[in-house]
Amino acid sequence: MSREDVMRLALEAGLFDDDQEPLPEYLERFAKLVAAQEREKVARWMVERGYATGHGDTIEDLLVELEWQLKEK
């Protein structure tokens, strides 16, 4: 993820709305945005290389399958 991507996500999460220290809920939202971005990148990689889960071939299907696999660990 590039610096620009991180900054865009930080702005989206509200980290730089004012001069105050970021509140924990903004940091949590930022972390969730970064994690979602990375999961999306993995899912796109899988789709581009023809990986399938047996549950559909859309990015959303792959993300659901990845979530399930993470919970199984």
N, C-alpha and C positions, 0 to 999 in steps of 0.2 A: 504494500500500500504506500502510495507516495505521500510526501509531506502535504501536498495540496488536498489529497483525499482526507487525511487526518484533520486538517484545518476545516474543511467543509463539514465533516461530521461533528466537530466540536462546535461550530456555529449552529448547526442544526439542533444540537442538544441544548443550546442556550448557554454554553460556558462563557461566552464573551459578550453577554448582553450589557454588562455594566462593569464598573471598576472593583466590585466586591469579589471576595474569594468565591470560587464555585461551590455551590451547595452540594451535599452528598447525592441528592436525587439527580442533579445535573450530571455528576460524574458517573452515576449508575446508568443513566440514559445514554451517555456517551459510550460507555463500555459495551452496552447492548448494541448500539449502532455499529461499532467497530466489529463486534462478533458476527453480526448479521452480514456485514460486508464481506467478511472472510468466508463465511459459509456459502454465500452466493458465488464467490470466486471458485471455491472447490466444486460446487454443483455445475457451474459453467464448464470447468475443466473436464468433469466427468461426461457431460453431454457431448462436448466437442470430440471426445475420444470414443464415443459409442458405448460407454458403460451403461448398464441398465440394472435396475433393482428388481425387476419383475412386478413392480407396482406402478408402472407408467414411466414415460420417458420425458416428462416435463421437468423443468428446474424445480418447480414446487414439489413434485413427487420425490425428486432426489433429496431435497432438503428435509422433507418429512421422514424419509428413510434414514438420513444421516442423524436426525434428532433421535429416532428410535434406537439406532445403534449406539449412540452416545449414552443413552439412558440404560442400556443393557450392560454397560461396563461397570 
